[in-house]
Structure formats: structure tokens, C-alpha cells
Amino acid sequence: MAKIPFTVSARAGKLLGRENFSNPEGAIIELVKNSYDADAKNCLIFFDIQSNDNSTNKKSLKREDTIYIIDNGEGMTEDVIKELWMKIGTGCKEKDYLSDEKRVKTGAKGIGRFALDRLGFTTDMWTTSKKVKSNIGSHWKMDWNQFDNSDKSIAEIKADLIQLEFNIKKQIKSIIKNDNVNEIIEKINFRSGTVLKISNLKDDWSDDGINNVYKSLEALIPPKEFKIPFDVTLIHLQQPKNFGSVETAFFNDYDYKVKAKYDSDTLTVDFEITRNELNHNKIKKNYEDLFNDAKKPYDLQTLNNRTFKYTKSIDKILKWNLEKNNIKLLNDVGSFELSFYYLKYSVSRKEGYPYKLINTKERRSVLDKFGGVKIYRDSFRVRPYGDPNNDWLRLGARVAQSPAGAGQRIGDWRVRPEQTAGMISISRKTNPFLKDKSDRGALQENESFELFKKIIIGLIHEFEYDRSKILNVFYKHIKKEKEKAKEQEINERAKNWQMKLSRKGKI
């Protein structure tokens, strides 16, 4: 009995790429992730879009348009290009998931190079490796039209590869020839790196399309909170004043900040809570006596310090018994970190609480841009969690079930989703059961994911309880003062009425 091998049509490779990159935006993001995995500190995206939307001959002009994606990462040697870059579906990132700079690599399926096929018909790549001491690099060129030939097997598809001696910074300048590009390039260290030139583009890139890429990168790349040296710059060469360095989530104005680290081995959570809501000068002037008998962390000193830390076991947070099955479930979720922010829109003067003044306009702008509790796997965003109108933690439903004001009843207040921002950091290394769906979007809604959500709600409730506990002190004081004022008013009215009757001689 003969054993016969499968053969793969060239067209199958193309279909594989198209399935994973349904839009050009996603393809660009994939290539940015490749730069991150290569330990780049800088990734540059240049859109050279010559086409004019008013032109009657857009298709011919479109072929002059070019996208450049450049990084100063580790680059590739000729051997790496031959053995890994040209091997579809390689599992090298699954085995070696840590980069030299200890970044957990975002890619694992070995099909990222098909993002180039999604963007354009032709790709030129110049790359120099940090492992090579000389200026010897490689120029790789690919005509993706070859994959359209269903009569060819994938082994018959060829790319051009030649070795060159070049300085990568000078090479970039010679390829693009733009003063704005030169200015940006001069500020960056290019000991090694990769230049991708994608031409004969498959899409008509409008200003709105480029803007969508910029906004997606804002939401997807590592936020400043993670302190990872990875800067992304996007420039439209025909409109150089537009875009620029990609801004990421950062909050320097908030009412509350909660940092929490869940350890799935010890089943504990380390908390760091920062209270930034109250005006401490007002407290010192009018409310110090309210905290004379308070215990930590609700005493006056802790309140003035603003930040305090503590550790709590996960069974206390979830109100669970740590039975054998529960322990396994909690272990399987894996360790993760949360940074959570609460930013209210306005401060009511009628309430009487000693709140700090806030810039309402600025806060709304920040929340519109970076609001929502988002998930980041290995520093890159997992969508749709935290997108507008994606209340995946059902915070809105919790508010509806418990609509009490913050200070009325301790522990009953619930935060509104539109007043939150957050970043949850997971990893394919520490959270193997939080798996991607087959379409690379969202996470599988399995048992681990459901428990993961419950834990996060438990962490958020720690903040909710703390805020309601603090504000309850002022609520009771304000209520008492109102009752006292009301009693005084009644007594004053009775006194005035008595005096009035006395004048009339009726008493």
C-alpha cells in the first residue's frame, strides 16, 4: 500500500491570509505586532498616498501609492529569512515565546507575512540583523500575484533574495526621499531593523481610512501604564501635520485608581488603592473630627496619604469556600494584573461632600477616547472588550440592580460603566485557558473566562466598598447637619409664632 503526500495549492496560501486579515487595518496592526516581537523600540508607518479622491483615474494613480512600515528591531539574517520567514505556519514563536528583551511575543500562528499580501501586490523588504557585525543586509522582494495561480503548488512560489551592504538609516532616506521622514529618522537609533515597502496597493486609502488605522493603534498598542519602550509613529506624507506619534491610554486625573495583582498560585490579591476624589484642605478645615476614632485604612492619616496597600485572599473577595474543585478553577484562570480608574463627569455642589474640583470637558474627552475596561494579552489589546457600548462586565446591569447613592449604604453603591477605564494584563504564558476564538477576535467564553470576569468584578467591588465607606462618613454628617438645621428651623418658627401670638394678646 502506497503512502501519498498532500500537496497544497498556491491559492490556499492566499486564502489563509485573507481569512485572517479581512481588512487592511488589521493587516497593518499585525505588522506592527511583528515589530514589537522583534524588540523594536520604534515603529514607523508612512502613508505615501498620491491618489486624489477627485481624480477620474483613481485606479491608475492608486498603483503609485505606497505604505512603508519601518522598525529598529533585531532584523533578520539571510538564514532566518530562508528558514523561518519563508516557512508558512512556523511555530517558532510558540516555542521561543520570549524575545531577547523578555517581551512575550504576540504572534504564534506563523502567517503574519500574509498581512503584506492583504495590503499590496508587491513587497520589498530591506533588513539588517543585530547579530551581524558588518553592514551586510538582505533585500527580499515578493510578487503576491503568484498566489493567484491555482495550477501552481505553494512550493513553486518564489521570492527574490539578494545580499547587500548598506546602512539602514541611509537606505530609508534613499527609498523615501522626504524631508519630514529624514527628520524623524535622524532621531532614532538604527543599529539594526527592517524596512517594508508595500506598493501596488489593493485598497483606496482615504483620509478617513488612515485616521481609522491611527485610532485603532491608539487603542491596541501597549498603554503607557505598562512602561514598555515601544513608540509608534504614523505619518501621512502628503499631510505631514496630521497624526504623528500614537497616543496611548494614560490617566493623570482620576477620582480613584486601583492596582490589583491576582496570584493564582497563592490565591491572593495584592491591592494598591489611590483615593484622589476629596479636597483635603476642606477636610482639614471642616471634617477632621469625623475621623478621630476611625481605624485604618479609613483614618485621617491614610486619607491624607491617599495611597494604601493590602493583601486579601481570593475566597474572601468572591465569598467562596476553597474546596478542591474551586481551587483548581482559580488556578486555571492564571495570574493577571488590573489597573482600574474611576472618573466622574461632574461635581454637584448641592451634595455638600468635600469633592475636588474637576475639569469636566477634559474628563469626558479622556473617557471618550480611552474609557472602558480593556484586556491586553502580552501588551496588545484584545477586542472588543472595552469598546464603546461593550459592557462585557455588565457594570450597567449591576447599577440597575443596586441604584443606591455612594454614601447612603456602605457597600451598596455600584460604579457606572461610562465612568470607568481600566487595563487588564494577561499572557498566553500565565493564562493558557483564556484562549482566543478561532477568528482571533475575543476570548472563548469557557469556564475560566467566566470565573475571570467574576474575579474582576470582585476587585472592582473593593473600590466600590471603599468609596461608599468613606463617603458614608460625610453622608451621615451632612444628614445630621440637615436634621439639626431642620429642627432649628422648626424651633425658630415656633418661637416666632409664639411671639406673634403674644403680641396679639392671645397668650
Number of C-alpha atoms within 10 A of each C-alpha: 3 4 4 6 6 5 9 13 18 20 18 15 17 19 14 12 19 16 10 19 24 12 14 20 19 18 23 21 19 22 20 23 21 20 26 30 23 22 22 26 18 21 25 22 20 21 20 19 22 16 19 14 12 7 10 9 11 14 14 12 16 20 19 14 21 21 21 22 21 27 28 28 25 23 26 24 18 19 9 13 16 12 10 15 17 14 14 15 13 15 16 13 17 16 8 12 19 15 15 12 10 10 16 20 24 21 19 16 13 18 19 21 17 22 23 26 25 24 24 23 18 19 23 18 18 25 30 32 23 18 11 13 10 12 16 17 25 23 18 18 18 19 16 19 14 18 21 15 13 13 11 15 16 20 10 12 15 13 13 10 17 11 15 14 12 16 17 22 19 13 13 20 16 11 11 16 11 12 11 12 17 16 11 11 17 12 8 13 12 22 17 24 27 28 24 21 21 22 21 18 23 17 16 17 20 13 13 9 13 17 16 13 16 23 15 16 24 20 22 21 23 24 20 15 12 13 8 12 12 16 19 24 19 23 23 19 18 12 12 14 10 12 16 16 14 17 18 20 21 13 17 5 17 18 17 21 23 21 20 23 19 24 19 21 12 12 17 18 23 15 20 16 20 20 22 20 20 19 14 19 12 14 19 12 9 11 17 13 12 14 16 10 10 12 10 11 16 15 16 22 11 14 20 16 10 17 16 14 13 11 13 13 15 22 16 12 18 15 10 10 11 14 8 8 9 13 15 12 15 22 17 21 25 23 23 19 17 22 20 23 25 27 26 20 15 13 16 9 9 6 11 12 20 19 18 14 12 17 11 13 10 12 20 18 11 16 20 14 16 22 25 25 23 25 23 19 20 19 24 21 24 20 17 16 20 24 16 13 11 15 17 16 17 13 17 15 14 16 16 11 10 13 14 16 16 22 21 18 15 19 20 19 22 24 22 18 23 21 17 21 25 22 25 20 20 23 20 18 16 15 18 14 17 24 17 15 11 10 10 12 12 17 19 15 12 12 13 21 17 14 16 20 15 15 20 19 17 17 23 20 18 15 24 20 19 18 20 23 21 20 21 19 19 20 21 13 16 15 12 12 12 12 12 12 12 12 12 12 12 12 12 12 12 12 12 12 12 14 13 13 12 11 10 9 8 8 9
